[in-house]
Amino acid sequence: MYGNSKPRTILGPLSVYGVLALTGVVAPVIFIIANLTVAFLSPGYKFIRDSISSLALAPLGWIQTIAFMLMGLLIEAFVVGLILSLRGGKRFRLGAGILVFFGFGILLVGALHTDPAGGPRTVEGMIHGVVAATVFWLFPIASLLIAYDLRKDLYWKGFFLYTIIASAIALALLLWRIWLPSELSWFGLYERILALDELIWVEIVAVRLLQLSLREVKKAENSMTL
């Protein structure tokens, strides 16, 4: 999986590959915990109606802002681990490159706030909206490109079908949004289903990366004792 190089541990039992994988494991968890915390502590906020981004405008919105930006940075690190760990072809490299922009886009979503509902439109709010929509579309494109190489890899072929399904769900939801009313009373629920589909994929792939990293470290340790 990692060529001929033997992974060296840098943090407990974790090699550099394991640390990079761990960033992908903790990123969705931190984001979801932050989102739930701010939402429950914000009077009047409705999970079904209100967008995730609108939480940044709440009194504790700085927590949501940090969560967006931290998740973006952690996903960037996770993608680096994915690139170093899985030797794929051109499609994989293109898909991983798009995932880099996916992570950077999440960081920008946190840095740029949405406009308050019913308030005046601002340049910052419009940029936020464009970036957020782009981020959602980047995931299925990237994951479909990556899926091709997963099918050919001994360690990853079991994740091929799941990746296709997760990509299809994201695409179906995004295309469905085109025909839905612009003012959607359950937009918060819609957005959360879409976000969870994409974040769960990151979580599952990151956990697999971590498992493989720990296995490689153990294998290297066993070979040194022979």
Phi and psi in degrees as a GROMACS rama.xvg file:
@    title "Ramachandran Plot"
@    xaxis  label "Phi"
@    yaxis  label "Psi"
@TYPE xy
-110.714  26.1559  TYR-2
72.7213  -146.942  GLY-3
-91.683  -4.96174  ASN-4
-78.0316  139.26  SER-5
-91.9324  124.213  LYS-6
-66.4784  133.851  PRO-7
-103.08  136.348  ARG-8
-74.9771  140.969  THR-9
-125.818  -13.6806  ILE-10
-148.274  94.6968  LEU-11
61.2949  -127.234  GLY-12
-85.1704  4.29176  PRO-13
-94.4662  131.497  LEU-14
-84.4493  -179.469  SER-15
-61.4022  -33.6641  VAL-16
-65.6367  -39.1438  TYR-17
-66.6797  -40.2198  GLY-18
-64.0408  -42.9509  VAL-19
-65.1486  -38.0715  LEU-20
-65.2697  -39.2469  ALA-21
-62.3282  -32.2875  LEU-22
-61.9033  -36.6015  THR-23
-72.3418  -28.7949  GLY-24
-70.0212  -44.3582  VAL-25
-82.9662  -23.1472  VAL-26
-56.9255  -54.6392  ALA-27
-64.0599  -34.9893  PRO-28
-63.8384  -47.9182  VAL-29
-59.8763  -43.6543  ILE-30
-64.3377  -45.5824  PHE-31
-65.6321  -42.7912  ILE-32
-61.8393  -44.4098  ILE-33
-62.7055  -43.8056  ALA-34
-61.3832  -46.8161  ASN-35
-66.125  -40.5211  LEU-36
-61.8036  -50.3868  THR-37
-66.0492  -39.6053  VAL-38
-63.2685  -45.3884  ALA-39
-69.7191  -24.8419  PHE-40
-96.462  8.92686  LEU-41
-112.488  100.604  SER-42
-58.1897  134.929  PRO-43
89.9551  -12.1563  GLY-44
-76.7786  134.905  TYR-45
-117.96  121.403  LYS-46
-58.6935  -40.5821  PHE-47
-74.581  -36.8754  ILE-48
-89.7051  -44.6605  ARG-49
-92.5924  145.782  ASP-50
-72.2818  161.379  SER-51
-64.0306  -43.4662  ILE-52
-62.6308  -29.5085  SER-53
-66.5843  -16.7179  SER-54
-64.8394  -24.5889  LEU-55
-65.4671  -17.3533  ALA-56
-90.9057  -5.26533  LEU-57
-76.4028  165.824  ALA-58
-54.5775  -34.8323  PRO-59
-100.152  23.1839  LEU-60
-61.1782  -23.3455  GLY-61
-61.2897  -28.1946  TRP-62
-66.7048  -44.5041  ILE-63
-64.6686  -38.9974  GLN-64
-61.6234  -47.3478  THR-65
-62.2278  -39.643  ILE-66
-62.1117  -43.2622  ALA-67
-58.0775  -50.7726  PHE-68
-68.5382  -39.6463  MET-69
-66.1786  -41.773  LEU-70
-63.346  -39.9264  MET-71
-59.3213  -45.3909  GLY-72
-65.9378  -42.03  LEU-73
-65.8415  -37.7188  LEU-74
-67.3771  -35.2097  ILE-75
-58.419  -45.4196  GLU-76
-65.0798  -40.9711  ALA-77
-59.435  -42.4904  PHE-78
-64.1038  -38.0067  VAL-79
-59.1507  -44.1464  VAL-80
-62.0231  -38.7872  GLY-81
-64.8181  -41.8958  LEU-82
-65.1439  -42.6304  ILE-83
-71.6017  -29.1165  LEU-84
-89.2988  -34.3952  SER-85
-111.179  112.211  LEU-86
-83.5249  93.999  ARG-87
-106.748  177.335  GLY-88
-89.9699  -157.42  GLY-89
-63.1496  -40.3737  LYS-90
-63.2139  -44.1689  ARG-91
-61.649  -46.242  PHE-92
-62.9046  -38.354  ARG-93
-66.1645  -44.5614  LEU-94
-61.7556  -43.0566  GLY-95
-64.914  -37.6398  ALA-96
-61.9149  -38.7132  GLY-97
-67.2058  -36.1112  ILE-98
-63.8929  -30.1853  LEU-99
-61.1801  -45.2182  VAL-100
-67.4223  -31.4361  PHE-101
-58.381  -49.2283  PHE-102
-65.0859  -42.4168  GLY-103
-64.6352  -36.6132  PHE-104
-63.7466  -39.9361  GLY-105
-62.709  -39.9035  ILE-106
-60.0843  -43.2605  LEU-107
-66.2896  -36.5885  LEU-108
-58.8316  -37.0081  VAL-109
-73.8222  -36.6998  GLY-110
-72.0201  -31.339  ALA-111
-109.672  122.836  LEU-112
-86.2083  149.782  HIS-113
-75.7881  163.911  THR-114
-82.0788  146.464  ASP-115
-61.6519  145.12  PRO-116
-60.9893  126.64  ALA-117
82.1056  -2.25826  GLY-118
-90.6581  178.395  GLY-119
-67.9492  148.884  PRO-120
-79.3676  136.936  ARG-121
-122.942  161.26  THR-122
-62.0908  -42.5633  VAL-123
-59.8704  -43.8626  GLU-124
-65.0468  -39.5025  GLY-125
-66.7758  -40.916  MET-126
-64.1836  -41.8276  ILE-127
-56.1323  -47.5836  HIS-128
-61.8504  -42.5518  GLY-129
-64.9826  -44.4946  VAL-130
-64.3997  -44.1179  VAL-131
-60.4987  -45.1743  ALA-132
-63.6713  -39.8303  ALA-133
-64.4163  -41.6919  THR-134
-58.3409  -44.8105  VAL-135
-61.4097  -37.5146  PHE-136
-75.5153  -28.437  TRP-137
-64.3948  -36.1372  LEU-138
-59.6193  -55.6858  PHE-139
-63.0021  -32.253  PRO-140
-64.9909  -47.1766  ILE-141
-65.0364  -46.3692  ALA-142
-67.6522  -34.4298  SER-143
-66.1233  -38.4016  LEU-144
-66.7818  -39.746  LEU-145
-69.341  -33.9005  ILE-146
-56.65  -36.1969  ALA-147
-56.9477  -42.9895  TYR-148
-79.2735  -25.8909  ASP-149
-61.8151  -38.3454  LEU-150
-62.8746  -28.5979  ARG-151
-93.7303  -6.91863  LYS-152
-97.9857  129.098  ASP-153
-56.5683  -38.8545  LEU-154
-81.7127  -14.9959  TYR-155
-122.338  -6.00948  TRP-156
-61.655  -24.0401  LYS-157
-70.7343  -13.0093  GLY-158
-99.157  -1.75825  PHE-159
-61.3023  -52.5932  PHE-160
-63.1867  -42.716  LEU-161
-61.1631  -41.2574  TYR-162
-63.2917  -40.1632  THR-163
-63.0222  -43.5399  ILE-164
-64.8183  -45.9073  ILE-165
-61.5685  -40.3163  ALA-166
-65.2661  -42.266  SER-167
-65.201  -40.1553  ALA-168
-62.466  -45.4688  ILE-169
-61.6299  -45.4146  ALA-170
-63.6174  -42.0771  LEU-171
-61.9466  -43.5217  ALA-172
-65.8089  -40.5725  LEU-173
-66.9783  -41.579  LEU-174
-69.9454  -36.0286  LEU-175
-61.8667  -36.0701  TRP-176
-60.5282  -27.6665  ARG-177
-61.9531  -35.084  ILE-178
-94.5721  -6.63569  TRP-179
-82.3369  155.456  LEU-180
-59.5599  146.523  PRO-181
-63.0965  -37.7173  SER-182
-96.3263  94.0565  GLU-183
-99.7383  121.878  LEU-184
-69.3025  -19.5339  SER-185
-118.34  36.1871  TRP-186
-62.2588  -37.2074  PHE-187
-60.5012  -41.8284  GLY-188
-66.2824  -44.7862  LEU-189
-57.672  -48.181  TYR-190
-64.5745  -37.1002  GLU-191
-69.8223  -37.8209  ARG-192
-62.3039  -44.5549  ILE-193
-63.9509  -46.5175  LEU-194
-64.1599  -41.0942  ALA-195
-64.3441  -39.993  LEU-196
-56.719  -43.3215  ASP-197
-76.5764  -40.5443  GLU-198
-71.7499  -34.0806  LEU-199
-63.4282  -36.9756  ILE-200
-62.7215  -45.2128  TRP-201
-58.4203  -44.9977  VAL-202
-61.0768  -47.7827  GLU-203
-66.9375  -42.7268  ILE-204
-66.1672  -39.5706  VAL-205
-65.5518  -39.8807  ALA-206
-62.1828  -41.0633  VAL-207
-63.2861  -43.0581  ARG-208
-58.7706  -42.1764  LEU-209
-65.0392  -43.5754  LEU-210
-58.4597  -46.9504  GLN-211
-65.7731  -36.7408  LEU-212
-64.0081  -46.5045  SER-213
-63.3911  -36.6385  LEU-214
-64.9908  -40.6683  ARG-215
-66.7883  -38.6712  GLU-216
-64.1679  -44.1045  VAL-217
-64.1724  -40.127  LYS-218
-63.1766  -41.321  LYS-219
-65.7569  -39.0723  ALA-220
-65.7523  -40.6336  GLU-221
-65.3081  -37.371  ASN-222
-67.8392  -29.5761  SER-223
-74.5736  -23.8712  MET-224
-86.6413  -10.4811  THR-225
